[in-house]
Amino acid sequence: MALFARLISYASAAFGPGKPVHQDAETAAQADEHLAATALLVHVARADGVLDPAEAERLTRLVRSRFAATEAEAAALIARAAAFDAETRDMAGLVERIGREGGAEERERILAMAWSVAGADGDVHEFEEALVWRLGKLLGLDEAAIGRAREGARMAAEATAELAQAGRPSR
C-alpha cells in the first residue's frame, strides 16, 4: 500500500493533480474549449514576437474572469495553453476545438478578448491586427462583428483606464 501511495504522490508531483476519473463528457469538452480559447489568446499575445508584461497581465485577468476561479487555475491554464500553442501553432485547429455551438455572440466575445490582449501594451502591432482579423474569419464572423469586437475591446480598455485614473490621488 505504501508503494502505491508513493507512486501516486510521485505522479502528482511530476505531472500535477490528475483529472477526476468520472469527469463527464460535457465538463471535458468545456475544459478543452477553455484550453483552445486560451491558446488562441496566447497566440495573439505572442504575434509581434514579444509578450509584453501588460499583455501577460491582461491575458491572466481575462482568463481568470472567463475560465478560471483562482489566480493559480488561470496560471495553470495559461501555462498549458502556451505549451499547446507552441506545439501546434494552428489557429484553425484551435478554432475547431472551440466549436461553433457557442453561437456568434460567444465567438465575438472570444474575438473581443483577442483584441483586448493585442492592445494591452497600448499598440496593436500590424502582425497582431492581421492575426486577430484572420481569427475572426476563422471563427465565422463577418467584418461588422469583427469591428464590433474590436470596438468593444477598445471601449472596455478605455473604461478600465478611466477607473484606474479616477482611483489615483491627484497631485
C-alpha positions as CSV (number, residue, x, y, z in Angstrom):
1,M,0.0,0.0,0.0
2,A,2.8,2.4,0.8
3,L,4.4,1.8,-2.6
4,F,1.1,2.7,-4.3
5,A,0.8,5.9,-2.2
6,R,4.3,6.9,-3.1
7,L,3.6,6.2,-6.8
8,I,0.5,8.4,-6.7
9,S,2.5,11.1,-4.8
10,Y,5.3,11.0,-7.4
11,A,2.9,11.1,-10.3
12,S,1.1,14.0,-8.8
13,A,4.3,15.9,-8.2
14,A,5.7,15.2,-11.6
15,F,2.5,15.7,-13.7
16,G,0.2,17.7,-11.5
17,P,-3.0,16.5,-9.9
18,G,-5.0,14.2,-12.1
19,K,-8.4,14.8,-13.6
20,P,-11.3,13.2,-11.8
21,V,-11.9,9.7,-13.1
22,H,-15.6,10.2,-13.6
23,Q,-15.4,13.6,-15.3
24,D,-18.4,13.8,-17.6
25,A,-18.1,14.4,-21.4
26,E,-19.6,17.9,-21.1
27,T,-17.1,19.0,-18.5
28,A,-14.2,17.6,-20.6
29,A,-15.5,19.4,-23.7
30,Q,-15.8,22.6,-21.8
31,A,-12.2,22.3,-20.4
32,D,-11.0,21.5,-24.0
33,E,-12.7,24.7,-25.3
34,H,-11.2,26.8,-22.5
35,L,-7.7,25.4,-23.3
36,A,-8.2,26.1,-27.0
37,A,-9.6,29.7,-26.4
38,T,-6.7,30.4,-24.0
39,A,-4.2,29.0,-26.6
40,L,-5.6,31.4,-29.2
41,L,-5.2,34.3,-26.8
42,V,-1.6,33.3,-26.1
43,H,-1.0,33.0,-29.8
44,V,-2.3,36.6,-30.3
45,A,-0.2,37.9,-27.4
46,R,3.0,36.4,-29.0
47,A,2.1,37.6,-32.5
48,D,4.5,40.5,-32.5
49,G,7.3,38.3,-31.1
50,V,7.2,39.9,-27.7
51,L,5.0,39.0,-24.7
52,D,4.7,42.4,-23.1
53,P,4.1,42.4,-19.3
54,A,0.8,44.4,-20.0
55,E,-0.3,41.7,-22.4
56,A,0.6,38.9,-19.9
57,E,-1.4,40.8,-17.2
58,R,-4.4,41.3,-19.4
59,L,-4.3,37.7,-20.6
60,T,-4.2,36.5,-17.0
61,R,-7.1,38.8,-16.0
62,L,-9.3,37.8,-19.0
63,V,-8.6,34.0,-18.5
64,R,-9.3,34.3,-14.8
65,S,-12.6,36.2,-15.2
66,R,-13.8,34.0,-18.0
67,F,-12.5,30.5,-17.4
68,A,-10.8,30.1,-14.0
69,A,-11.9,30.7,-10.4
70,T,-8.4,31.4,-9.0
71,E,-5.2,33.0,-10.0
72,A,-3.4,29.6,-9.7
73,E,-6.0,28.0,-12.0
74,A,-5.6,30.8,-14.5
75,A,-1.8,30.5,-14.4
76,A,-2.0,26.7,-14.9
77,L,-4.4,27.1,-17.8
78,I,-2.2,29.7,-19.5
79,A,0.9,27.5,-19.0
80,R,-0.9,24.5,-20.6
81,A,-2.2,26.8,-23.4
82,A,1.2,28.2,-24.1
83,A,2.7,24.8,-24.3
84,F,-0.2,23.7,-26.5
85,D,0.2,26.7,-28.8
86,A,3.9,26.2,-29.1
87,E,3.3,22.6,-30.2
88,T,0.5,23.3,-32.7
89,R,0.7,26.9,-33.9
90,D,-2.5,26.0,-35.8
91,M,-5.3,28.6,-35.3
92,A,-7.8,26.7,-37.5
93,G,-7.4,23.6,-35.4
94,L,-7.8,25.6,-32.2
95,V,-11.0,27.3,-33.6
96,E,-12.3,23.9,-34.5
97,R,-11.8,22.7,-30.9
98,I,-13.8,25.7,-29.7
99,G,-16.6,24.7,-31.9
100,R,-19.4,26.7,-33.3
101,E,-22.0,25.6,-30.8
102,G,-21.5,28.7,-28.7
103,G,-23.1,30.9,-31.4
104,A,-21.9,34.1,-32.9
105,E,-22.2,36.0,-29.6
106,E,-19.7,33.7,-27.9
107,R,-17.3,33.7,-30.8
108,E,-17.5,37.5,-30.9
109,R,-16.7,37.6,-27.1
110,I,-13.6,35.4,-27.7
111,L,-12.5,37.7,-30.5
112,A,-13.0,40.8,-28.3
113,M,-10.7,39.1,-25.7
114,A,-8.1,38.6,-28.5
115,W,-8.4,42.3,-29.5
116,S,-8.0,43.2,-25.8
117,V,-4.8,41.1,-25.4
118,A,-3.4,42.5,-28.7
119,G,-4.0,46.1,-27.5
120,A,-2.9,45.7,-23.9
121,D,0.5,47.2,-24.5
122,G,-1.1,50.3,-25.9
123,D,-0.3,49.4,-29.5
124,V,-1.9,46.8,-31.8
125,H,1.1,45.7,-33.9
126,E,0.3,45.0,-37.6
127,F,1.0,41.3,-37.1
128,E,-1.4,41.2,-34.2
129,E,-4.1,43.1,-36.2
130,A,-3.7,40.7,-39.2
131,L,-3.8,37.7,-36.9
132,V,-7.0,38.9,-35.0
133,W,-8.7,39.6,-38.3
134,R,-7.8,36.1,-39.5
135,L,-9.0,34.7,-36.2
136,G,-12.4,36.5,-36.7
137,K,-12.7,35.0,-40.1
138,L,-11.9,31.5,-38.8
139,L,-14.5,32.0,-36.1
140,G,-17.0,32.6,-38.9
141,L,-17.6,36.2,-38.1
142,D,-18.3,38.9,-40.7
143,E,-16.5,42.2,-40.9
144,A,-19.2,44.0,-38.9
145,A,-18.9,41.5,-36.0
146,I,-15.1,41.7,-36.1
147,G,-15.3,45.5,-35.9
148,R,-17.8,45.3,-33.0
149,A,-15.5,43.0,-31.1
150,R,-12.6,45.4,-31.7
151,E,-14.6,48.5,-30.6
152,G,-15.9,46.6,-27.6
153,A,-12.4,45.8,-26.5
154,R,-11.3,49.4,-27.1
155,M,-14.2,50.8,-25.0
156,A,-13.5,48.3,-22.2
157,A,-9.8,49.3,-22.2
158,E,-10.7,53.0,-22.0
159,A,-13.2,52.4,-19.2
160,T,-10.6,50.4,-17.3
161,A,-8.0,53.2,-17.8
162,E,-10.5,55.8,-16.6
163,L,-11.4,53.8,-13.5
164,A,-7.7,53.4,-12.7
165,Q,-7.1,57.1,-13.2
166,A,-10.0,58.0,-11.0
167,G,-8.7,55.9,-8.2
168,R,-5.3,57.6,-8.2
169,P,-4.7,60.6,-5.9
170,S,-4.4,63.9,-7.6
171,R,-1.2,65.9,-7.3
